[in-house]
Amino acid sequence: MYKELYFKYKWYLLITVPMSILLGMASMSVVATISDAIGNQPEQMKYGAEYFFIAVFVLFVVGLGNDLLFVKMAVNVSYDIQVKMIRRVMATPLFRLERIGLPKVIATLTEDLETAEKFFHVLPALIINVVIVLFGIAYMAYLSLELLGIVLGFLVVGFFTIACLLWYTKKDRVAVRETVDLMMGHFQRVVSGGKELSLNDYRKYRFTRKIFSTSDEIRNRSWRIFSFLSVVEQWAQFLLFAILGVIIFLVGNYLSLSMEVIAGYVITLLFLLEPIEVIVNSSDELVDARVAFDKIDSLQLNEVNGWDQIVYPQVKTTQNACGVKLEVEAIEYSYALERDDKTEMFHIGPLSTRFNPGEITLIIGGNGSGKSTLLKVLCGLYPLDAGCIYLNDKMVKPDEVEVFRNHFSIISQDFCLFEEVLDANGNFCADPVIHGLLEKLKLSAVVTSKNGVLSRLDFSHGQRKRLALLQAYCEDKPVILFDEWAANQDPLFKDIFYREILPALKRRGKTVIVVSHDDRYFDCADKVLKIEQGKLSNCKE
């Protein structure tokens, strides 16, 4: 990604170079004027006060212009990286995001983005300060080539040793970044597993030890990184003062240099102290940024064209009360399954069946038999390994999957709610419609709607499922998938779901597929399919 950003903002980097040259010239002009004033009597001074103030004014104007341009680029780069990453995550298929893992995705969207932004934040400053240092070296060459050779010898040794020290820390930086992913997973379990941890002190003890061990790994590696950075900082400062000492007490007398030359070198080196420090710190941050970019690339998220383009979707489906005929023929899908610290492949298929509009199909089976996976395969969230899916007797091609998915609404076990309630055309649903559904779902006393936006979402799991049902109902998609929707509902709402809501969807011509364990409601279904070890069989046709 950094290459794309580089080419997008190369115009700024091209402007930075001439501006850096002007800054370097102005800076050295100020230094030359000061050293001239200190090293000579007033009648022997080469430069007057007007020369000094002109140089200071140019330094102010060019520096201000460069800073304003830098701020503009920095905020634009931050924006571009954020929206690009969000678009890439949203463009990546669900099955790949699940394999990457939520902790890694969250860590990338937080840790890596913030660190990666520094690449383009520090690169202009690095260019500017390198140019200033080069002008400083040129000015010192003008004063004395012999003395410059000695100074360059110190500087070459300094930069080489500092580069080696910074490079040596890269392994620890990469390890810290990988451990952060692990820590994000621990944090997720602290929240999601709060009940289990509170009820089992042994589990809490072992899990806390695991967190402390991970944190200790980060601490130890961070200590090594910052220790080396401290060595770098102190070593750079030592070299600078060593150079000054050599110039003032040794070389100055040995080479019979004038006071003007010695003063010029001392002032120039003191002036270059900050630019050299910026170069060292920028190099450190560039290493971190490259680690972050490498981490982003390692996730293998889908690439997207452009940066912040958001195209309003065209009408992709027949959004009306009618369902569609969905048929699968010899479909297969496999995925890795972690069991007892071993990785096994779980296989679904080959499966062949048909789902008709105005028909309710129940899918039953034991835990881990593949029911939830089948739903995600049916609606195109998981890609087929083999077989075909037909929509209204037309085979769905791989490049049509995105359009195909828009025929479905799904309420999965790990569903997510949004405040906005949308209708079939993507508009905010009318408040009277939402209020009527809230009344039916016994939620009107605790949540309201204004301009199609719900007032709150923080409810019990069962109530949240009812809100998910409301949103799916308003979307008015041809096919509606329920993954054990009634599992967390009380008997009253189970009865409402099977005896009222499902028949209402059937009357509207919807294609309804329900994963269920409620065998006493099988009579409401037109067809019951049983899945065992990834194979389907008809229990009721």
Legacy VTK file of the C-alpha trace (Angstrom):
# vtk DataFile Version 3.0
C-alpha trace
ASCII
DATASET POLYDATA
POINTS 541 float
0.000 0.000 0.000
2.839 2.402 0.754
3.904 2.286 -2.921
0.421 3.428 -3.984
0.549 6.240 -1.449
4.033 7.193 -2.564
2.928 7.597 -6.168
-0.231 9.419 -5.155
1.706 11.997 -3.122
4.897 12.109 -5.152
3.966 15.683 -6.127
4.462 16.679 -2.494
7.765 14.880 -2.231
8.923 16.621 -5.421
7.993 19.994 -3.901
9.689 19.022 -0.650
13.101 18.722 -2.319
13.381 22.330 -3.639
11.817 23.655 -0.441
14.338 21.640 1.546
17.125 23.162 -0.524
15.812 26.656 0.252
15.550 25.765 3.943
19.085 24.378 3.914
20.458 27.487 2.198
18.610 29.832 4.557
19.674 27.818 7.611
23.322 27.819 6.638
23.112 31.533 5.811
21.954 32.198 9.356
24.725 29.978 10.734
27.353 31.662 8.509
26.242 35.111 9.637
26.397 34.147 13.310
29.804 32.463 13.006
31.088 35.468 11.043
29.919 37.820 13.802
31.467 35.672 16.549
34.778 34.934 14.788
35.583 38.453 13.506
35.763 42.009 14.691
32.902 44.270 13.519
35.090 45.931 10.859
36.120 42.497 9.516
32.606 40.995 9.245
31.638 39.798 5.779
27.884 39.907 6.359
25.759 42.675 7.811
22.608 42.657 9.895
20.426 43.006 6.801
21.825 39.737 5.420
21.010 37.996 8.706
17.397 39.240 8.857
16.758 38.423 5.199
17.979 34.860 5.805
15.815 34.566 8.951
12.761 35.863 7.049
13.301 33.399 4.183
13.727 30.626 6.748
10.421 31.627 8.372
8.427 31.873 5.118
9.760 28.685 3.530
9.522 26.765 6.806
5.920 27.875 7.377
4.923 26.987 3.816
6.554 23.597 4.085
4.903 22.883 7.445
1.446 23.805 6.135
1.953 21.597 3.094
3.197 18.801 5.323
0.137 19.054 7.600
-2.155 18.847 4.573
-0.406 15.755 3.271
-0.247 14.117 6.707
-3.982 14.381 7.367
-4.803 13.288 3.797
-2.531 10.255 4.076
-4.145 9.280 7.401
-7.578 9.539 5.804
-6.527 7.571 2.719
-4.985 4.743 4.727
-8.038 4.431 6.967
-10.665 4.411 4.220
-8.532 2.143 2.018
-8.179 -0.410 4.799
-11.868 -0.264 5.675
-12.756 -0.817 2.013
-10.304 -3.714 1.775
-11.728 -5.384 4.892
-15.286 -4.954 3.595
-14.274 -6.301 0.167
-12.678 -9.418 1.656
-14.929 -12.510 1.677
-16.347 -13.539 5.025
-14.670 -16.948 5.020
-11.232 -15.340 4.677
-11.913 -12.793 7.441
-12.969 -15.649 9.714
-9.752 -17.503 8.945
-7.677 -14.389 9.627
-9.471 -13.945 12.944
-11.207 -11.002 14.570
-8.266 -10.089 16.890
-5.865 -9.755 13.935
-8.305 -7.640 11.930
-8.975 -5.335 14.897
-5.260 -5.024 15.665
-4.590 -4.113 12.037
-7.338 -1.485 11.986
-5.948 0.082 15.157
-2.256 -0.644 15.795
-1.022 -1.053 12.229
-2.932 1.830 10.682
-1.654 4.297 13.262
1.908 3.051 12.861
1.760 2.885 9.055
0.634 6.505 8.867
3.956 7.528 10.387
5.757 6.471 7.207
4.410 9.459 5.322
4.405 11.670 8.386
8.147 11.322 8.941
9.349 10.880 5.344
9.086 14.614 4.442
10.775 15.589 7.710
13.516 13.059 6.971
14.085 14.546 3.499
14.197 18.102 4.832
16.645 17.328 7.613
18.884 15.233 5.370
19.103 18.206 2.969
19.870 20.559 5.870
22.647 18.227 7.068
24.067 18.074 3.515
24.129 21.884 3.363
25.796 21.917 6.752
28.467 19.561 5.433
28.870 21.762 2.345
29.332 24.831 4.538
31.909 23.025 6.660
33.694 22.001 3.446
33.799 25.665 2.488
35.409 26.489 5.835
38.001 23.670 5.851
38.243 20.487 3.772
40.865 18.972 6.090
38.679 19.361 9.145
35.653 18.103 7.220
37.420 14.800 6.548
37.829 14.223 10.277
34.197 15.190 10.986
32.909 12.941 8.189
34.895 10.051 9.609
33.059 10.426 12.923
29.693 10.865 11.151
30.141 7.784 8.952
31.001 5.654 11.979
28.026 7.130 13.830
25.473 6.583 11.098
26.732 3.047 10.347
26.567 1.926 13.975
23.155 3.569 14.467
21.776 1.885 11.326
23.024 -1.492 12.553
21.469 -0.973 15.981
18.104 0.036 14.487
18.117 -2.905 12.090
18.945 -5.270 14.945
15.688 -4.275 16.676
13.504 -5.217 13.684
13.170 -8.857 14.763
11.852 -7.782 18.166
9.516 -5.245 16.562
7.991 -7.946 14.365
7.639 -10.290 17.351
5.967 -7.576 19.446
3.517 -6.913 16.626
2.642 -10.624 16.370
2.203 -10.843 20.140
-0.185 -7.880 20.032
-2.511 -10.035 17.887
-2.445 -12.666 20.612
-3.140 -10.060 23.283
-6.121 -8.752 21.299
-7.547 -12.272 21.397
-7.063 -12.376 25.153
-8.829 -9.029 25.552
-11.734 -10.315 23.480
-12.082 -13.329 25.780
-11.922 -11.163 28.895
-15.141 -9.495 27.713
-16.936 -12.341 25.933
-15.944 -14.951 28.540
-16.664 -12.853 31.604
-19.383 -15.203 32.865
-17.268 -18.341 32.554
-14.260 -16.705 34.183
-16.324 -15.375 37.086
-17.787 -18.825 37.792
-14.527 -20.781 37.698
-11.591 -19.491 39.721
-9.280 -22.183 38.309
-10.032 -21.102 34.754
-9.646 -17.457 35.744
-6.257 -18.251 37.326
-4.932 -20.109 34.272
-6.296 -17.562 31.825
-4.840 -14.687 33.845
-1.463 -16.433 33.827
-1.688 -16.729 30.061
-2.428 -13.000 29.723
0.438 -12.116 32.066
2.774 -14.391 30.102
1.829 -12.689 26.829
2.185 -9.267 28.410
5.568 -10.305 29.806
6.696 -11.281 26.290
5.740 -7.835 25.017
7.471 -6.205 27.987
10.750 -8.088 27.525
10.975 -7.453 23.798
9.935 -3.814 24.233
12.650 -3.431 26.874
15.243 -4.668 24.388
13.954 -2.325 21.669
13.924 0.754 23.892
17.293 -0.180 25.401
18.849 -0.183 21.957
17.111 3.102 21.158
18.580 4.575 24.342
22.018 3.392 23.253
21.420 4.994 19.857
20.418 8.307 21.420
23.322 8.443 23.860
25.820 7.217 21.257
24.754 9.968 18.830
25.095 12.593 21.556
28.504 11.221 22.593
29.777 11.349 19.018
28.660 14.948 18.608
30.427 16.132 21.756
33.452 14.019 20.838
33.616 15.818 17.489
33.330 19.194 19.213
36.076 18.261 21.672
38.396 17.100 18.912
37.808 20.331 16.973
38.246 22.697 19.907
41.065 21.040 21.846
43.033 18.957 19.346
42.577 19.530 15.640
42.092 23.302 15.869
45.622 23.843 17.215
47.222 21.093 15.089
45.879 22.493 11.774
46.381 26.121 12.827
42.752 26.980 12.062
41.409 30.484 12.552
38.847 31.288 15.212
36.283 31.932 12.442
36.657 28.373 11.113
36.521 26.789 14.590
33.500 28.911 15.537
31.829 28.054 12.230
32.281 24.313 12.793
31.115 24.457 16.403
28.007 26.516 15.597
27.196 24.368 12.546
27.479 21.116 14.492
25.360 22.471 17.329
22.819 23.647 14.765
22.828 20.212 13.115
22.167 18.494 16.448
18.384 18.681 16.031
18.322 17.679 12.317
20.542 14.668 13.081
18.258 13.715 15.989
15.227 14.008 13.687
16.951 11.771 11.118
17.680 9.106 13.748
14.141 9.213 15.175
12.599 9.239 11.693
14.647 6.203 10.719
13.351 4.425 13.809
9.746 5.287 12.960
10.234 4.241 9.337
11.320 0.789 10.527
8.135 0.543 12.630
6.039 1.737 9.691
7.517 -0.858 7.339
6.776 -3.582 9.908
3.169 -2.332 10.025
2.855 -2.290 6.224
4.298 -5.817 6.059
1.754 -6.929 8.658
-1.092 -5.389 6.663
0.087 -7.146 3.503
0.411 -10.466 5.337
-3.337 -10.524 6.010
-3.938 -10.827 2.239
-7.043 -8.677 2.274
-8.732 -8.060 -1.060
-7.356 -5.188 -3.085
-9.688 -2.375 -4.173
-9.310 0.272 -6.834
-9.187 3.931 -5.896
-9.304 5.344 -2.409
-12.530 6.801 -1.060
-15.000 6.025 -3.842
-18.376 4.930 -2.501
-20.763 3.965 -5.272
-24.450 3.906 -4.428
-25.714 0.405 -5.294
-27.997 -0.094 -8.261
-31.108 -2.254 -7.978
-29.672 -5.775 -7.980
-32.615 -7.955 -7.043
-36.311 -8.216 -7.513
-37.302 -6.524 -4.273
-40.940 -7.374 -3.807
-43.136 -9.666 -1.802
-42.269 -12.700 -3.952
-39.536 -15.149 -3.137
-37.293 -16.982 -5.543
-36.621 -20.603 -6.359
-33.247 -21.660 -4.995
-31.725 -24.936 -6.105
-28.384 -26.536 -5.250
-26.828 -29.339 -7.227
-24.000 -31.478 -5.842
-22.540 -28.569 -3.860
-19.496 -29.160 -1.645
-17.551 -27.054 0.821
-14.641 -27.872 3.132
-13.009 -25.970 5.960
-10.433 -26.518 8.693
-11.799 -27.371 12.124
-9.791 -27.137 15.362
-10.441 -30.064 17.706
-8.290 -31.037 20.696
-5.356 -28.957 19.439
-5.560 -30.750 16.089
-6.674 -29.416 12.728
-9.236 -31.526 10.905
-11.023 -30.904 7.635
-14.818 -30.820 7.846
-16.631 -31.499 4.594
-20.165 -30.637 3.511
-21.686 -32.345 0.525
-22.295 -33.261 -2.085
-25.754 -31.800 -1.415
-28.663 -31.414 -3.802
-32.063 -29.962 -2.935
-34.513 -27.222 -3.849
-36.134 -24.371 -1.917
-39.309 -22.913 -3.378
-40.980 -19.514 -2.899
-43.878 -19.517 -0.482
-42.343 -22.506 1.269
-40.903 -23.006 4.764
-37.967 -25.407 5.035
-36.628 -26.528 8.410
-33.065 -27.839 8.639
-32.311 -30.018 11.639
-29.245 -31.864 12.868
-26.875 -32.205 15.773
-24.333 -29.662 16.897
-21.398 -29.482 14.510
-23.259 -31.239 11.734
-22.857 -28.273 9.350
-26.225 -26.476 9.581
-24.866 -22.949 10.042
-22.165 -23.535 7.444
-24.793 -24.698 4.963
-26.736 -21.451 5.377
-23.621 -19.409 4.649
-22.909 -21.532 1.574
-26.500 -21.138 0.338
-26.364 -17.334 0.447
-22.898 -17.051 -1.093
-20.959 -16.052 2.013
-18.790 -19.158 1.647
-17.488 -20.120 -1.826
-18.314 -23.509 -3.323
-15.585 -26.094 -3.730
-17.767 -27.959 -6.214
-21.322 -28.031 -7.547
-23.732 -25.337 -8.713
-26.386 -23.037 -7.273
-29.375 -22.037 -9.379
-31.540 -18.979 -8.817
-34.868 -19.203 -10.649
-33.358 -21.968 -12.833
-30.361 -19.802 -13.795
-26.930 -20.940 -12.641
-25.100 -18.441 -10.435
-21.655 -17.764 -11.927
-18.655 -16.850 -9.729
-18.679 -13.238 -10.938
-22.391 -12.950 -10.062
-22.060 -13.939 -6.404
-22.170 -10.340 -5.129
-25.478 -9.754 -6.913
-26.725 -13.173 -5.781
-26.031 -12.404 -2.099
-28.351 -9.410 -2.206
-31.349 -11.755 -2.488
-30.860 -12.894 1.116
-31.454 -11.745 4.659
-29.849 -13.868 7.371
-30.087 -13.875 11.140
-27.122 -15.961 12.227
-26.132 -16.911 15.737
-23.423 -14.221 15.724
-25.663 -11.567 14.170
-24.923 -7.847 14.293
-27.440 -5.031 14.732
-27.405 -1.595 13.121
-29.324 1.458 14.243
-30.581 2.198 10.727
-33.610 0.196 9.575
-33.601 0.008 5.772
-36.379 -0.988 3.398
-36.114 -3.005 0.191
-34.776 -0.021 -1.772
-32.108 0.943 0.747
-34.106 3.873 2.135
-34.855 4.451 5.796
-37.961 2.521 6.706
-41.054 4.521 7.674
-41.482 4.991 11.426
-45.130 3.786 11.484
-44.046 0.481 9.923
-41.248 0.079 12.450
-43.545 1.014 15.344
-46.098 -1.613 14.264
-43.427 -4.308 14.227
-42.061 -3.171 17.586
-45.570 -3.533 19.021
-45.856 -7.038 17.627
-42.441 -7.980 19.005
-43.240 -6.467 22.424
-40.401 -3.932 22.196
-42.260 -0.643 21.710
-41.965 0.197 25.427
-38.155 0.093 25.397
-37.113 1.269 21.930
-38.422 3.872 19.493
-37.668 4.913 15.938
-37.047 8.382 14.526
-36.598 8.774 10.776
-35.828 5.069 10.482
-33.144 5.033 13.198
-33.594 2.965 16.371
-33.054 4.746 19.680
-31.009 1.943 21.306
-29.654 -1.551 20.740
-28.369 -2.561 24.200
-30.799 -5.330 25.151
-30.727 -8.962 26.153
-29.736 -11.458 23.487
-33.338 -12.522 22.958
-34.561 -8.944 22.522
-31.692 -8.192 20.146
-32.750 -11.167 18.054
-36.220 -9.688 17.818
-34.710 -6.433 16.542
-32.721 -8.447 14.011
-35.990 -10.043 12.902
-37.524 -6.582 12.529
-34.658 -5.458 10.320
-34.820 -8.590 8.173
-38.590 -8.166 7.804
-38.196 -4.557 6.660
-35.444 -5.424 4.172
-38.043 -7.482 2.335
-35.512 -9.792 0.676
-36.806 -12.746 -1.377
-34.982 -15.348 0.753
-34.815 -15.207 4.555
-32.503 -17.478 6.569
-32.920 -18.080 10.308
-30.156 -19.828 12.247
-31.831 -21.076 15.430
-33.633 -17.755 15.903
-35.985 -19.153 18.545
-33.242 -20.721 20.676
-33.060 -17.764 23.108
-36.739 -16.851 23.109
-39.295 -17.583 25.784
-42.171 -19.965 24.949
-44.471 -17.056 24.021
-42.163 -15.719 21.332
-41.282 -19.176 20.098
-44.956 -19.699 19.464
-45.296 -16.279 17.799
-42.279 -17.024 15.590
-43.457 -20.437 14.362
-47.234 -19.850 14.344
-47.416 -16.221 13.183
-44.189 -14.807 11.736
-43.152 -17.755 9.558
-46.673 -18.254 8.117
-46.846 -14.498 7.412
-43.581 -14.688 5.467
-44.909 -17.718 3.633
-48.076 -15.850 2.636
-45.889 -13.072 1.244
-44.257 -15.641 -1.024
-40.891 -15.595 0.713
-38.424 -18.461 0.467
-37.887 -19.258 4.155
-35.129 -21.535 5.483
-34.926 -22.153 9.233
-32.298 -24.026 11.239
-34.162 -25.399 14.224
-34.138 -27.871 17.114
-37.821 -27.303 18.006
-39.322 -30.600 16.842
-42.753 -29.730 18.210
-43.079 -27.061 15.521
-42.161 -29.279 12.584
-45.790 -29.246 11.505
-45.442 -25.604 10.396
-42.859 -26.566 7.756
-43.472 -27.640 4.194
-40.195 -29.548 4.189
-37.813 -30.793 6.874
-34.225 -31.635 5.945
-31.778 -33.360 8.240
-28.034 -32.829 7.961
-25.575 -35.283 9.492
-21.829 -35.105 8.932
-22.417 -32.743 6.046
-24.994 -34.938 4.289
-28.668 -34.081 3.729
-31.687 -36.342 3.994
-35.415 -35.581 3.752
-37.497 -36.077 6.867
-40.635 -34.497 5.423
-41.442 -33.598 1.842
LINES 1 542
541 0 1 2 3 4 5 6 7 8 9 10 11 12 13 14 15 16 17 18 19 20 21 22 23 24 25 26 27 28 29 30 31 32 33 34 35 36 37 38 39 40 41 42 43 44 45 46 47 48 49 50 51 52 53 54 55 56 57 58 59 60 61 62 63 64 65 66 67 68 69 70 71 72 73 74 75 76 77 78 79 80 81 82 83 84 85 86 87 88 89 90 91 92 93 94 95 96 97 98 99 100 101 102 103 104 105 106 107 108 109 110 111 112 113 114 115 116 117 118 119 120 121 122 123 124 125 126 127 128 129 130 131 132 133 134 135 136 137 138 139 140 141 142 143 144 145 146 147 148 149 150 151 152 153 154 155 156 157 158 159 160 161 162 163 164 165 166 167 168 169 170 171 172 173 174 175 176 177 178 179 180 181 182 183 184 185 186 187 188 189 190 191 192 193 194 195 196 197 198 199 200 201 202 203 204 205 206 207 208 209 210 211 212 213 214 215 216 217 218 219 220 221 222 223 224 225 226 227 228 229 230 231 232 233 234 235 236 237 238 239 240 241 242 243 244 245 246 247 248 249 250 251 252 253 254 255 256 257 258 259 260 261 262 263 264 265 266 267 268 269 270 271 272 273 274 275 276 277 278 279 280 281 282 283 284 285 286 287 288 289 290 291 292 293 294 295 296 297 298 299 300 301 302 303 304 305 306 307 308 309 310 311 312 313 314 315 316 317 318 319 320 321 322 323 324 325 326 327 328 329 330 331 332 333 334 335 336 337 338 339 340 341 342 343 344 345 346 347 348 349 350 351 352 353 354 355 356 357 358 359 360 361 362 363 364 365 366 367 368 369 370 371 372 373 374 375 376 377 378 379 380 381 382 383 384 385 386 387 388 389 390 391 392 393 394 395 396 397 398 399 400 401 402 403 404 405 406 407 408 409 410 411 412 413 414 415 416 417 418 419 420 421 422 423 424 425 426 427 428 429 430 431 432 433 434 435 436 437 438 439 440 441 442 443 444 445 446 447 448 449 450 451 452 453 454 455 456 457 458 459 460 461 462 463 464 465 466 467 468 469 470 471 472 473 474 475 476 477 478 479 480 481 482 483 484 485 486 487 488 489 490 491 492 493 494 495 496 497 498 499 500 501 502 503 504 505 506 507 508 509 510 511 512 513 514 515 516 517 518 519 520 521 522 523 524 525 526 527 528 529 530 531 532 533 534 535 536 537 538 539 540
